[in-house]
Amino acid sequence: DLGIMSNHETKYIFITGGVLSSLGKGIAAASISTLLKNVGFKVSILKADPYINVDPGTMSPLEHGEVFVTDDGAETDLDLGHYERFLDENLTQANNFTTGRVYSSVIEKERRGDYLGKTIQVIPHIVDEIANRIKEAGKDKDILIVEIGGTVGDIEGLPFLEAIRSLKSELGKRRAMNIHLTLVPFIKAAGELKTKPTQHSVQELRRIGITPDMLICRSEYPLPKELKNKLAFSCGVERNSVIECLDATTIYQVPLSFLKENILAPISETLDLGDLTPHMDEWDLLVKRVIAPRDELMIAFVGKYLDLKESYKSLTESLIHAGAHLNAKVKIRWVDSEVIEEKGCEDILSDVDGILVAGGFGERGVVGKMEAIRYAREHNIPYLGICLGMQLAMIEFARNVLHIEDANSAEFNPNCKNPIIYLIDSFMDASGQKQLRTFQSPLGGTMRLGGYECETKENSLLRTVYDGAKVIRERHRHRYEANPAYRESFEKAGLIVSGESDGLIEAVELKGHQWFLGVQFHPEFTSRLTNPNKTILGFAKAALTQRQNG
């Protein structure tokens, strides 16, 4: 392990994107981090988002994909999920910030009088605030990788680009590097790859004073040597710094593809890092299993936002991680819960190996989700309910086993007589502060967010899944809690509370069922390729057994 470099001089790699969005800057950043971490450096990663929302917490998943929750309770960009899954490390709110957050903290300082009556301007005040946040995230690290959201040329991205430009000149040679991710499109009619969009994008960067040290070129076809040379010549980068990045079978293949392109040589030259040899054997093995697994199994994923898979990104990735460790392909059958309401379960669910009901807010499709849960319960099919999936398992059980006909959640009917799921008035948040919640509380800021410890019950499925651990720690993002008033009736009838956190119900499981677990936390947030989450792995294992026993 190379440990901290001499005199704590953090080195920075800035990653920008050009031509168009959705090229995968996050995956590129995570891949480079993974390689450097596996060399032995202390690496961290930061996502700076130019949009004006303070955090993505209140954004629609259809607009921005999933909201990823860190252990310290920050609602962050889904790219942070990729970073954690690749790096196998917990990040914090310091690893993601937005224009909105920067402006609100500058305005706060101005109101307090911190600027001594000066006129507050984008340069220097906003830009300095961005630069300081970047330096803060790089403290005690060998290398910090900074991904700037958006595309070069966006108006809102300018202060961020100015911040990395000024930072690079402040840090001096050998301490900062600019990588530009761009697209080399293939024009079918002409039958050739085109470099002009990349040239224009680099010109735009140079106009604001940034010269890229490396180009990562996304393309559907391999780049011929002459084309790479042309790009190097026209964009002013070294020939070995034009890196080809083709579409991969799995995102986890990207670090290995970068290694084949010898990406570490130019990085080492620019940042003076010496000889770099990453240890990627375990990674390589897992990727081979993702691409060509031995077995396969089918999970029915019953949910609401199914037209946008991005809103369940962490969950689908966590199933890939579990599959890699079981050497099995976890196939997902996306089931719209409203279709179950129309057609029933038999045709849709009779041949699956496991049923999964995930988190979600609101009442749409809830009846269909409960039908799916009932089907899993009555047909002894492995079931995992996450967040709302646990709450609905309790409501389904209350209605159909305990015959409490008006059992419901206060989320769907604030005045229901039998609130199996209710809103508690106060709770301790992740930082130990007391939070108050009411029906009228605003959308942001009243949820139980971040990592909480959960005590597991002796001899329970939950404890078995976590290899006998008495206390586990998982992340939350929810507003409503299970009502302990019904606990005794549930347990008498066979639905056991097997996980608790400060008196709150965290997990329930069904006695006499081969594998039926509902958890209030979101296990998918802590799943990593090299270290899959135990709940998800246990569920996939049970589904694989179901498949093999047919």
N, C-alpha and C positions, 0 to 999 in steps of 0.2 A: 504494500500500500504506500503510495507516494505521499499521502497526507497533505497537510497544508504547505503551500509553497513558502519560500523565504519571505519574511516581513509582510505576510498577509496581503500580498498584492493580488487581488482577485483579477482574473482576466475575463473579458467579456466577448461573447459572440452575439451579434445582432442579426436577427433574421427578418427580412422584409419580403413582401410578396408583390409580384407585378403581373400585368396583363389582365388577369381576372381573379375573382375570389374562388374559394373552395378548391385550391390546388393541393392543399394538405401541408400548409406551413407547420401546423401543430405536430403532425406525424414526423416531418423532417426534423423539427427541433427535438422531439422526443427521441428520435433515432440517433442523432448526433450525441445527445446526452448519454444515452445508453452505452454507446461505444466508449465515450470518455470515462464514464463511471467504471466500465469493465476493464479499463486500463489501470484504474486505481485512484483516479482523481476524486476530490470531493466536489460534486457537481450539483448545481440547482438550476431551476428554470423559472422564468417569469413570463406571464402573458399580459401585455399592455393593450387594452381594448379602446379604440377611439370613439366608441358610441357613448351617448350622453347619459344613459341609465346609470344609476349609482352602482347597481350590480344586476346580474341577469335574473335575480330572484322573482321579479314580477313580470318577466317577459313570457309571452306565450311559447310553449315548447314548439309550436308550429313555426314560429318566427325564428327561433334561435337554437332549436334542438334542446337537449337535456340541460337542466341546471345541476351542476356537480357540487356536492357538499363536502367541504374539507373537515378534518377532525376538529378543528377549532370553530366550526359552525359558520364558516363563510359560504355564501351561495356564489358559486363561481362559474366561469365559462367551461363548456364541456372539454375544451382542450386540456384543462388541468387534470381531467380524468385520464386522458391519454398519457400525460406526463407521469402520473402516479402509477399507471398500469405498466409503463415501460421501465420506469426507474425503481419501482418497488420501494417508494419512500413517501411519507406523509408530507404534503405541502400545507401552507397556511394562507390566511388572507393576504399576507405580504407577497404572495406569488401571483396575484391577479389584481389589476386595478383598471379603472375606466376613466374617460374624460370627466364623467359626472362626479366621480370621487375626487379627482384632482381639483376640479373647480370648487366643489363644496368645501374642501379643506382650505383652499386659498381664500375663499370668501369668509370662512370662519375666522382665519387669522386676521384678515383685513378688519372685520367687525371688532375683534379684540384689541385692535390697534398695534398688532405686531409689526406692521410695515411702517410705523412712525409717520403716517400721513402721506406717504408717497402715492403717486398714481399707479394703480395696479394694471399691468399689461401682460399680454401673452408672452412677449419677451421683455424682461427676464423671468417674471414671476411664475407663470404657468409652466414654462419650460424647465425652470429650476426645480419646481415641485416634482415634475416627472423624473428628472435626472436624480434627485435625492431618493425617490422611491426605488429607482433602479439600483442605486448604490447600497441602499438599506437591504435589499433582497440579496445582494452579493456578499454581504458581510460573512467572514469566516469560511468562505468557499474558495476553492481553487479556481473554478470556472463557473460563470453564470451565463446561461443562454437566455437571451431576451427575444421573444417573438412579438413583433408589432402587428396587431390585428389590421384587417382591411387591406386595401391595395394602394400601391404608390400612385399618387394623383388624386386621392380622396382629399377633400378640403379638411375634414376633421382629423386626418392623420398627420397634417403638417407639424403641429407642435411636438408630436412624438418623434418625428424624423429629425427635427431641429435639435431635440434633446439628445438623440444618439449621435448626431453630428458633433455637437459641442462636447459631449462626453468623450468621444474618440480623440478629439484634439487635446482635451484636458489630460487624458490618461497617457497619451504618447504612444510611441511605437511598441510593438510586441505585447500590448495589453488589450487591444480591441481589434475585432475583425468584423467585417460586414459580409453577410451572405444574402444573396438575392435569389428568391425562388421564382421561377418564371415558366412560361408555357412555350413549347416549340410545337405549333400545330402542324398537322399533316393535311395538306389541301388535296382532296381526292381528285378533283378535276385535273389538276396539274401533276398529280402523282409525286409531290415532293414536300419535304419538311421546310418550314419557313422560319427564318431567324429575325425578320423585321420587328415583330411585336416585342421580342426580347431587347433588340437594340433600342427601340423607342422607350421601353421601360427603364433601361439603364440611363438613357439620356435624361429622362425626367428626374432620376435620382441624382445624377451629377449636377443638374441645374440647381438643386438645393444643397449641393456641397458634399454629397456622399458618393464615394467611389467604391463599388463592390469589390471585395477581394476574391469572391468565389460566386459562380453561378450554379444553381441546382436546376436542371432543366427537366420539367415534367413533359413526358411525351408518350404517345401510344406506340411509337416505333423506335428501335435503336438509332442513336445518332452516329452517322458515319464520321470517320476521323476528320475528313476535310471540313465537315460542318462544325465540329467542335473547334477546329483551328480558326475557322471564320469567326465564330462567336468570340473566341479568346481575343482575336485581333481587333474586331470591331468594338468590343466592350472593354478592352484594356485590362483583361485578367490573364494570368499565366495559363498555359495550355493544360496543365494538370489540375487547374481549378475549375474546369467546366465538367460538372458531374451530371451524368445521365441518370434520370429517375423515372423508370417505366412503371406502368400500372402493375401492382403486385397482387398475387393470389390472396395474401393476407397482409395486413399492415405490419405484422411482426416480422415480415421478411425484409422490410425496408432497411433496418440497420445492417443486415447481411449483404444486401445489394450495394449499400454505400461502401461497405468494406471491400467488396469486389472492385468498386470504382476507385479504390485507394484514396478515399476522402480524407483520411487522417494525415497523409503526408503534407498536403498544402496547409491544413489547419496547424500542424506542428511547426511548419516553416514560418507562418505568419505570426504565431503566438510564442514561438521559441519554446516548444514543449519537449524537445528531445525525441527519442525513439518511442513510438507508440504501438504496443501490441495488446489489443483487448482480448480477454478470455471469454469467448462466446460459445463454448462447447455445449453447455446446458441449454442455452438459448436456441442454438442450431437444432438440437434434438427435439425441443418442444415445437419449433416451427415445422420440422418434418412431420410431426404427428398432427399438426393442424392441417397441413396440406394433404397428407396421405395417411389417414388414421386406419386402424385395424377394424374397429367396430363402428356401428352407428346406432343412434336412438332418436326417437321423435318426441319433442315436447310441444304440447299445445300452449300457446301464449295467448291468454284471453285478456283483452284490454280495450281501451277506448281510442287513444291517439294512434291507431295502427297505420293510418295513411302516412305517418311520418315516423319511420323506424328510429330516426335520430333522437327522438324524445325518450327512447329506452336504451340509449347507447351503452351505458355501463352494464346493464343487465345482459344484453346480447353478447358483449365482450366477456362478461364473467362466465357465461356458458361455454364460450370458446376456450377460456383458461381451464375450466373443469374438464372439458373434452380432451384437451392436450395431455392432461395428467392421467386420464383414463384410457388414452389412446383410442378415443372414439369421436366420431363426428356427431355433434349435437345439432340435429336438424330442428328448425323451429316452424311450426305451423301457426301462422298468425290467424287468430280467430277473433272476429269482431263480435263483442258480446251482444250487440243488438241483433245479429244474425241468429244467435242461439235463442233469443227471445222469440223470434219468428219460427224457427225450424226445429227447436229442441236440440238435445245433445247427441243422441245416438249416432246419427250419420257422421257427425263432425268429430266426436271424441272417442268412439269405440275402439279405434286402432292405435291410440297414442300410448306412449310409455310413461308419461308424466304430464300433470296439468299445473300450470303456473298462472296465478292471478297477481298482477303487480300493482304498484301504487297508482294513484290517480286522484284527481279532485273532482267533485261534482257528482251529479246523480245520474247522468246519462249512462245507459248500459249496465246499471248495477244489478238489475233483475237477472240478466243473462249471465253475469259473473257468478251470482249465487246459484244459478242452475248448474253451472260448470262445477262449482264446489260440491254441490250435493251429489253430482254424478261421480266425482272422485271419491267422496266419502262412502257412497253406497256400493261402488264397484271396486273398492280396495285398490285404486290407482294412486301411485305416489303423487302427493299434492304439496306444493309450496305456495303459501300466501305471503306476500310482502306488503307491509303497511296497510293500505286499504284491503289488500288480500287477506290479511289476518282478521281485520275488523268484520269483513263480510262473512268470513268462515264462522265467526261467533254469532252474527245475526242469523245466518242460515241455520245454524244449530239451534238457536233459540226458537226460531219459527217452526222448524220441522221436527225437532226431537223433543224440545221442552214445550212445544205447542203454545208459545207466547205469540199470539197472532200479530199483535201490533208492535213486535220488537223492531227497533229501527236504530238509525244513528241520528244524533242531534244535528249532524251535518246536513242530512236530507230533510229532516222534519224537526225544527227546533222545539216544537210543542208535543213531541210524541210521549205517550204514557210510559213506555218501557224503553228508555234510551240505553241500549246495550253499549253504545259508544256515545260518549258525552264530552263536553268541553269542561276541563277543570279550570278553576278561577286563577290558581297561581301555581307556578312550578319553578324549579331552579334551572337556569339555562346553563349552557356548556361552561361558562366562565364562573359559575357559582352565584350569579346574580338572580334575585327573585324577579320573575316576570309575571305580569297579570294578563289574563286573556278573557275577553268577553266576546259575545256574538258580534258586537259592533267594531271590534278591533280592526285596524286596517289590514289589508292583505299581507304586506311585508312586515316582518318584525314581531309576529306573535307565535311563531312556530317553535317547536322543540327542534333545535338545529344542532348538528355536530355530534361528536362522539360522547357516548354515555356508557358507563359500565353496567353490566347485566349479570345478575346472579343466576346460575343454572340449578335446576332441581336435581337432586340425587336420582340415579337410575333413569333419568329422562332421555328421550331421543336427542334433545338439544345438547345435553352434556356429552352423550356418546359421539355426536357429530363433531363436537369441539374437542375430541380426544381426551375427555375427562376433566376439562378445565372448569373450575368452580365459578370463576368470574371471567367474563369475556367483555370486549369493548367493541361496539359497533356504532355506526352513524345514523342519525335520524333526520327526517324532514317531514314533520306532520303537525297538525294542529289539534286533532281530536284524540282522546284516549279511551281505552277499554274501561268500562264501569265495573269496579270491584264488587258492587252490590249483588251482582248475579253469579259471582265466582263459585259459591257453594253449590248452587243448582247445576252449573256447568260441570263441576268436578264429580258430583254424584252421578251424572249421566255419562261420564267418560271423556269429557273435554277438559284436559288438565292444564293448569297454568304452570309452565315449566321454566319461565324466565321472568325475573322481576328487576326493576331498577327503582330504588327509593320508594317502594310501595306501588309503583306503576306496573301494570301488566305488560310484559315485553314479548312473551312467546306463549302460544298454546299448542297442544298436540292431542291427537286422538288415540285413546287407549284401544288396543285390539286391531288397529289399522296398520298395514305394513310400513307406511311412511307418510305421515300427515302432519305438517308443521306450518304454523302461522307465526310470522315474526313482525313486530312493530317497527323494527329497524330496517335499514336498507343494506343488506349484506353486499350488494353489488358494488358499493362505493369503495370497499377495501379489497377487491379482488385484483390480483396482478398475474401476469402471464407466468412468472416464476414462483408465484405464491398464491394459489387460488383461494377464494373465500371458502371456509369450511361448510357453511350452510348450503351454498350453491353446489359445492363438490359432493356433499352428502346426498343432495336431491338428484344430481346427475347419476351418481352411483346407484341409487335406488331405482331410477328409471332404466338404467342399463341392466340391472338384475331382472326387472320386470320384462324387458325385451328378451333376455336370454331364457327366462323361464316360460315366456310366451303365454 
